Amino acid sequence: MIFLKIVKKGHSKHIYQQIYEELKKSILERKITVNEKLPSKRNLAEQLNVSVNSVSNAYEQLLAEGYIYTIERKGYFVENITQYIDQHEARAVNFPIDLKEQHHDKGGWLSLSHMTSDISMFPFKKWLKCQNEAIKNHRQELSEITSPQGPYIVRKTISRMIALTRGVKCEPEQIIIGGGTQPLVRQFMTLLKGNTKVAIENPGYSRIHALLKSMKFDVAPINLDKKGIDMKEIESINPKILFITPSHQFPTGIIMPISRRIELLNWAAHSNDRYIVEDDYDSEFKYGTDNIPSLQSLDRHHRVIYTGTFSKTLLPSFRISYIVLPPKLLREYRNFYSNWIQGSNSFSLFTLHYFIESGEYERHIKRMNHHYEMKRKLLIKQLQATFKDDIEIKNVPAGLHFLAHFKKNKRYEDINEKAKQEKLEIYSIERFNLDSKYKKDETSISLVMGFATIKTEEIPEAVNRLYRIIN
Ligand SMILES: Cc1ncc(COP(=O)(O)O)c(C=O)c1O
């Protein structure tokens, strides 16, 4: 006779779940012995005064999970279940406090982050219309996984677009779409042998620097001169792969002149295992000049790996980025990643395709160019009016951020602490200094000022907070 505690009314669990759990407990605690026969479904149902169905469902679940076994025409028996070596349940110990995530209330905060775009101007209605087109025209493909490189028609659209706007010369076959620049860089850098020496601009994009280091590459930060990355240092360090942001150096804003671009391409052309990774992250935004052609457009020897993103032009939360690989690397990529599953959401990618094809993307960028230009000017004006002679702004009319130097000697730790108190999101140059031997300039503070997300009417308040932080 088996005793099970079953509550028929007011219990949060179904009767069959209660029978299942009670039996499971008895089996695990060896209250029912190994190979013991369980009562027939009908007998147990009568004993508990429940339906045969409830007992049947409980037995089926126990059978599926391996607690019992069945012998045809004989009934159900208890399995010999492997015991844990250690009866102590370590998981019951509290979750480590240092791994707990802090959820900050963003209420009252203002942001001068460079990692944002302005959602107030995003044409969601148009985007939804393009989503409908994607559903209408790609029903079948939405039920399948796509090519490892992303849907071909989306790559074709991107290749046409970057040919027009950035002069990038490529076939759709050369494009690989991914959920961010970092995962894409990780993918193609995996193709390179260990011990490869790579170099990156300093100051530069710390996330890529950290990624390369985590991949155990020998990473050398290279200083900048007025034209961008320093050629002499490149020659002396002699890297195989060079990471640069020639359209709008991150974070200083330098636009690399044509002569340095050609010097770099000549350097890369010297050997067929040298590559330049051109991170073209925000080149769509130029105020007062036309777009400057990409480095890839000038490359005559397939030495440039181009990376682009929709994080600045659309929204960073969409996570749509892409790379353009030269044919030799593409062949290696295809061999290595033949079993790869594309990581981006095809629904968003088809939507993007219609967004570009309908001309909406181009119109959006034009609108955003005017809007960002206006905000940029306003922020600069407000900063100059507030800080007067104590500020020097690197006024490069491009992108979604600029660098500002404040004549003040303060530690960045104190600036960050004060920024928290003032509820202002800001990023100092320290974050982007990649050289471990870096020493702070004693006479000034340098901040990367992003103006994408801040609302026009919030600019004066943000600058007031900044004034209190710095002074
Ligand atoms: C220098 C730089 N490169 C690339 C990116 C784009 O990254 P993702 O495509 O992963 O959004 C950013 C984003 O802020 C950036 O600052």
The ligand as a Tripos MOL2 file, in Angstrom:
@<TRIPOS>MOLECULE
LIG
   16    16     1     0     0
SMALL
NO_CHARGES

@<TRIPOS>ATOM
      1 C1         34.3060   52.7660  -32.7930 C.3       1 LIG1
      2 C2         33.0520   51.9540  -32.9370 C.ar      1 LIG1
      3 N1         33.0490   50.9480  -33.8110 N.ar      1 LIG1
      4 C3         31.9470   50.1990  -34.0150 C.ar      1 LIG1
      5 C4         30.7760   50.4550  -33.3100 C.ar      1 LIG1
      6 C5         29.5360   49.6720  -33.6460 C.3       1 LIG1
      7 O1         29.3290   48.5810  -32.9250 O.3       1 LIG1
      8 P1         28.1050   47.6310  -33.2220 P.3       1 LIG1
      9 O2         27.9950   47.4200  -34.6910 O.co2     1 LIG1
     10 O3         28.5010   46.3960  -32.5010 O.co2     1 LIG1
     11 O4         26.8990   48.2510  -32.6240 O.co2     1 LIG1
     12 C6         30.7520   51.4640  -32.3570 C.ar      1 LIG1
     13 C7         29.5390   51.7020  -31.5780 C.2       1 LIG1
     14 O5         29.3800   52.5950  -30.8140 O.2       1 LIG1
     15 C8         31.9240   52.2500  -32.1690 C.ar      1 LIG1
     16 O6         31.9490   53.2500  -31.2790 O.3       1 LIG1
@<TRIPOS>BOND
     1     1     2 1
     2     2     3 ar
     3     2    15 ar
     4     3     4 ar
     5     4     5 ar
     6     5     6 1
     7     5    12 ar
     8     6     7 1
     9     7     8 1
    10     8     9 2
    11     8    10 1
    12     8    11 1
    13    12    13 1
    14    12    15 ar
    15    13    14 2
    16    15    16 1
@<TRIPOS>SUBSTRUCTURE
     1 LIG1         1 GROUP 0 **** ****
